[in-house]
Every structure is written in structure tokens, then in C-alpha cells.
């Protein structure tokens, strides 16, 4: 739903009523940010208990957030500045379910020739 709202927010402002356009603009620009406890949990799960030791610097405040994750600025021990994309918990399952639904719709709708998909 968030992704649909973000896509709709890119429509010409003349096509949508002003209150709806304003609400959709907020959806596009102000995606939710993971609480710090959850960020810590996700990072531990993916990089291990001592994940912070893998970075010289890690900014806990994301500089970008979207419907599937957020991005943090970090620096390696070699001094290289990197962007660390952290996926929100459960997003992968949601994407898998969405793709399965699209596949079913394509198959049931007969939109593609047999054997192509």
C-alpha cells in the first residue's frame, strides 16, 4: 500500500484533489524510520552480535527511508564512506507474497502465451 501511495504521489498535482495530493506527498517523502532497538536487532541478525566493530563510523539516523528499508551513512576502517541499506523486517516475505500473487494473476488471466511464464 505504501508503494502504491508513493507511485500515486508522483502524479501531476492537477490530476488529484489538493488534500489527497498533499497526503500522498507526505507518504512519498516521509516513510517510517525503524526505531533504534529494531535497527540494532536487524543489524545483529545480519552482521552478527559485534556488527558495530565492522565500521569505523555508523550513523544511526538514516539519511533516506522508503517503503522497504532505510539507508545509513557509515565509514569503513579503511576510511571509505559507504551507504548501508537496511531492509525493514518482514519485507522479503511481503515481496515474495506479492510476486506469487502477480504470477497467479498472469497465469489465471492468460496474459502471456503458455510456457512463457
C-alpha positions in Angstrom: 0.0 0.0 0.0 2.8 2.4 0.8 4.5 1.7 -2.6 1.1 2.5 -4.3 0.8 5.7 -2.4 4.4 6.7 -3.3 3.7 6.0 -7.0 0.4 7.9 -6.9 2.2 10.9 -5.3 4.3 11.3 -8.4 1.1 12.1 -10.5 0.6 15.7 -11.8 -0.8 17.7 -8.9 -3.6 19.0 -11.2 -5.0 15.5 -11.6 -5.5 14.9 -7.9 -7.6 16.9 -5.3 -5.2 19.1 -3.3 -5.8 17.4 0.1 -5.1 14.0 -1.5 -2.0 15.3 -3.3 -0.7 16.7 0.0 -1.2 13.4 1.9 0.4 11.4 -0.9 3.4 13.8 -1.0 3.9 13.0 2.8 3.7 9.3 2.0 6.5 9.7 -0.6 8.8 11.9 1.4 8.2 10.7 5.0 8.5 7.0 5.1 8.7 5.5 8.5 12.1 5.1 10.2 12.9 2.0 12.1 13.2 2.5 15.9 16.8 2.2 17.2 16.1 -1.0 19.0 14.8 -2.6 15.8 17.8 -1.3 13.8 20.1 -2.9 16.4 18.2 -6.2 16.1 18.2 -6.3 12.3 21.9 -5.4 12.2 22.8 -8.1 14.7 20.8 -10.7 12.8 22.5 -9.9 9.5 26.1 -8.9 10.6 26.5 -10.6 13.9 26.5 -9.5 17.6 29.5 -7.2 17.1 28.3 -5.6 13.9 29.4 -2.1 15.0 33.0 -3.3 15.0 32.7 -3.7 11.2 32.5 0.1 10.8 34.7 2.9 12.0 31.6 5.1 12.0 27.9 4.3 11.7 25.2 7.0 11.7 22.1 5.6 13.5 19.9 8.3 11.9 19.1 7.2 8.3 19.6 9.8 5.6 16.9 8.1 3.5 13.9 5.9 4.1 11.4 4.2 1.7 8.8 1.5 1.7 11.2 -1.4 2.0 14.1 -0.1 4.1 16.3 2.8 5.1 19.8 3.9 4.3 22.6 4.9 6.8 25.9 6.6 6.2 28.9 4.7 7.5 32.6 4.6 7.2 34.8 1.5 6.9 38.0 1.1 8.9 39.9 1.9 5.7 38.2 5.3 5.6 35.8 4.6 2.7 32.4 6.2 3.1 29.6 3.8 2.4 25.8 3.6 2.4 24.3 0.8 4.4 20.8 -0.2 3.2 18.8 -1.9 6.0 15.7 -3.7 4.9 12.6 -3.5 7.2 11.8 -6.8 9.0 9.3 -8.9 7.1 9.6 -7.0 3.8 11.2 -10.0 2.0 8.1 -12.2 2.9 5.8 -9.4 1.6 7.7 -9.1 -1.7 7.6 -12.9 -2.1 3.9 -12.9 -1.5 3.3 -10.0 -3.9 5.4 -11.8 -6.6 3.4 -15.0 -6.1 0.2 -13.1 -6.5 1.4 -11.4 -9.7 2.4 -14.8 -11.0 -1.1 -16.2 -10.2 -2.8 -13.3 -11.9 -0.7 -13.7 -15.0 -1.4 -17.4 -15.2 -5.1 -17.2 -14.4 -5.6 -14.2 -16.7 -3.9 -15.8 -19.6 -2.0 -12.6 -20.3 1.1 -14.3 -21.7 1.5 -17.3 -24.1 1.6 -20.7 -22.5 5.1 -21.7 -21.4 6.5 -18.1 -21.4 6.0 -17.6 -17.7 
